Amino acid sequence: MQKVNGDVFTGILMKAFKVEKGFKGIMEMKEGIVGISVGYDGKLADTLKNFQMTEITICGTLHVPADKMPYVEVREIIETATVVKRGRIATTPELRYTQNGLAYASFKLAVNHGYGNNRITYFYSCTIWGNAKETNPAISFVEKIDKGQELIVRGKPQFIKKDKKYYCNLTVVEYELIGKPQNAEEKAKEEKNSFIDTSEVDAVDIDEAFADDGDDAVPF
């Protein structure tokens, strides 16, 4: 979980090709037709095989070769609402653990909207969940990220109403650091601006029959 870097497409999966590994198919969008590709076997490829003639949203890298159909190297299928925000870390990231011992990092992200006297700042409670891998993303985040650093996050929103107020919390899927921590002068200037605090509530959180019957060549 290091880079917020992906192209997003929504369309109908119209066709799948028989391939030795992974998945290759054709997606039809209102903007045109594009190939979609997964270069390895696994859950992502199997899931795509189940989505024929279904509208889906995918995130990945668009390739535009001169002599072949444009195609998307798929990283994930987006099945929930997604929010992308750029802001500064407003609180020192904290490492916490669930009752089952799962690590997670929590912090608040300050995001500005507007300019001058019309600028307002929203604060989002963000959570990065850890895992059982050797490089735990929650622990890694807390160890290397400081209050005041600017970053871009992509996450799944959770909307909460409490005591007649509304809050939006983010479960972070990806993040990318931008620049260096904010210095004292910039921080003092920031604090003079009005804001709405939205952070009071912590975030909690194939078949062969599907493949084309013909021997059509994959066009990408």
C-alpha positions in Angstrom: 0.0 0.0 0.0 2.3 2.8 -1.2 0.9 4.5 -4.3 -2.5 5.9 -5.3 -2.0 5.2 -9.0 -4.8 3.7 -11.1 -7.2 4.4 -13.9 -10.9 3.6 -13.3 -13.3 2.3 -15.9 -17.0 1.3 -15.7 -18.6 -0.9 -18.3 -20.1 -4.3 -19.2 -17.9 -7.3 -19.5 -19.0 -8.5 -22.9 -16.5 -11.3 -23.7 -13.9 -13.5 -22.3 -11.1 -15.3 -24.1 -9.6 -18.7 -23.4 -6.1 -18.1 -22.1 -3.6 -20.3 -20.3 -3.2 -18.0 -17.3 -5.1 -15.2 -15.7 -7.9 -13.5 -17.6 -8.5 -11.6 -20.8 -11.7 -10.1 -21.9 -13.5 -7.2 -23.6 -15.3 -4.4 -21.7 -17.8 -2.2 -23.5 -18.3 1.4 -22.1 -20.2 4.4 -23.4 -16.7 5.8 -24.3 -15.9 2.8 -26.4 -14.4 -0.7 -26.2 -11.3 -1.7 -24.2 -9.6 -4.9 -23.3 -9.1 -6.0 -19.7 -6.3 -8.2 -18.6 -5.0 -10.1 -15.5 -1.7 -11.8 -16.0 -1.9 -14.3 -13.3 -4.2 -16.9 -11.8 -6.0 -16.2 -8.6 -9.0 -14.6 -6.9 -9.1 -11.6 -9.2 -9.1 -13.6 -12.4 -11.7 -16.0 -11.1 -14.0 -13.1 -10.0 -13.8 -11.6 -13.5 -14.8 -14.9 -15.0 -18.1 -14.7 -13.0 -19.0 -11.2 -14.2 -19.8 -11.8 -17.9 -22.6 -9.5 -19.2 -22.4 -7.6 -15.9 -21.5 -4.0 -15.3 -18.4 -3.6 -13.2 -15.9 -1.0 -12.2 -12.2 -1.8 -12.4 -9.1 0.0 -11.3 -5.7 -0.6 -13.0 -3.3 0.7 -15.6 -4.3 1.7 -19.1 -2.0 0.6 -21.9 -2.3 2.2 -25.4 -0.1 0.2 -27.8 0.0 1.6 -31.4 -0.8 -1.6 -33.1 -3.3 -3.3 -30.7 -6.5 -2.6 -28.9 -6.1 -0.4 -25.7 -6.3 -2.5 -22.6 -6.4 -2.2 -18.8 -4.1 -4.2 -16.7 -6.5 -4.8 -13.8 -5.4 -4.4 -10.2 -8.8 -4.7 -8.5 -12.6 -4.7 -8.9 -14.2 -1.7 -7.2 -17.4 -2.9 -5.5 -18.0 -0.1 -3.1 -18.0 3.7 -3.1 -14.4 5.1 -3.3 -13.1 8.5 -2.0 -9.8 10.1 -3.0 -8.6 12.9 -0.8 -5.4 15.0 -0.6 -4.6 16.6 2.7 -2.3 16.8 5.7 -2.1 14.5 8.7 -3.7 16.4 11.6 -2.9 14.0 14.4 0.1 11.8 15.2 -0.7 8.4 13.8 -1.5 5.8 16.5 -1.0 2.1 16.3 -3.8 0.1 18.0 -4.9 -3.5 18.1 -8.3 -5.3 18.0 -9.3 -7.9 20.7 -8.1 -10.5 18.2 -4.6 -8.9 18.0 -5.1 -7.3 14.5 -3.0 -4.1 14.2 -4.5 -1.0 12.7 -3.3 2.6 12.3 -5.6 5.5 13.0 -5.1 9.2 12.2 -7.0 12.3 11.1 -6.6 13.9 7.7 -7.2 17.6 7.2 -8.5 18.4 3.7 -9.0 22.0 2.5 -11.8 23.2 0.2 -12.0 26.7 -1.3 -9.6 29.6 -1.1 -9.1 32.7 1.1 -12.0 33.6 3.4 -14.1 30.9 1.7 -11.7 28.1 2.6 -13.0 25.5 4.9 -11.2 22.4 6.3 -12.8 19.0 6.9 -11.2 16.4 9.1 -11.6 12.7 8.3 -10.9 9.8 10.7 -8.8 7.3 8.7 -7.9 3.7 9.4 -5.2 1.5 7.8 -5.7 -2.1 8.7 -2.7 -4.4 9.2 -2.4 -8.1 8.1 -0.4 -11.2 8.8 2.4 -10.4 6.3 6.0 -9.7 7.3 5.6 -6.1 6.3 2.5 -5.0 8.1 1.0 -1.8 6.5 -0.4 -0.5 9.7 2.9 -0.8 11.6 4.9 0.5 8.7 2.6 3.6 8.4 3.0 4.6 12.1 6.8 4.1 12.0 7.5 6.3 9.0 4.6 8.9 8.8 4.5 12.0 11.0 1.9 14.6 11.8 1.9 17.4 9.3 2.9 15.3 6.3 0.9 15.7 3.1 -0.5 12.7 1.4 -3.2 11.4 -0.9 -5.5 8.6 0.3 -7.9 6.4 -1.5 -10.4 4.7 0.8 -13.9 3.3 1.4 -16.2 5.8 3.1 -18.4 5.1 6.1 -21.1 7.7 6.7 -22.3 8.0 10.3 -25.0 10.1 12.0 -24.5 10.7 15.7 -26.2 13.3 17.9 -27.7 15.0 14.9 -24.3 15.4 13.3 -22.9 13.6 10.2 -19.4 12.1 9.9 -17.4 10.5 7.1 -14.7 8.0 8.1 -12.3 6.4 5.6 -10.8 2.9 5.6 -7.7 3.6 3.6 -6.9 1.2 0.7 -3.9 3.1 -0.8 -1.9 6.2 0.2 0.9 8.2 -1.4 3.2 10.7 0.4 3.4 14.2 -1.1 6.3 16.5 0.0 7.6 16.9 3.5 6.0 17.6 6.9 4.5 21.0 7.3 6.7 23.5 9.1 5.6 25.6 12.1 4.9 28.8 10.1 2.6 26.9 7.7 0.9 25.1 10.6 0.1 28.4 12.4 -1.3 29.8 9.2 -3.5 26.7 8.7 -4.9 26.9 12.2 -6.3 30.4 11.6 -8.8 29.1 9.1 -12.3 27.9 10.1 -13.1 24.2 9.9 -15.7 21.6 10.4 -14.6 18.7 12.4 -15.9 15.4 11.0 -13.6 13.2 13.1 -15.4 12.5 16.4 -16.4 9.0 15.4 -13.5 6.5 14.8 -13.7 4.4 11.7 -14.5 0.7 12.3 -14.7 -1.1 11.1 -15.2 -20.4 -13.7 -15.8 -21.9 -15.5 -14.9 -22.8 -19.1 -18.5 -22.2 -20.0 -17.9 -18.6 -19.4 -15.0 -18.4 -21.9 -15.7 -17.7 -25.6 -16.4 -20.8 -27.6 -14.6 -19.7 -30.6 -10.9 -19.4 -31.3 -10.8 -15.7 -31.6 -7.4 -14.2 -31.1 -7.0 -11.8 -28.2 -6.8 -8.3 -29.8 -4.4 -6.9 -27.2 
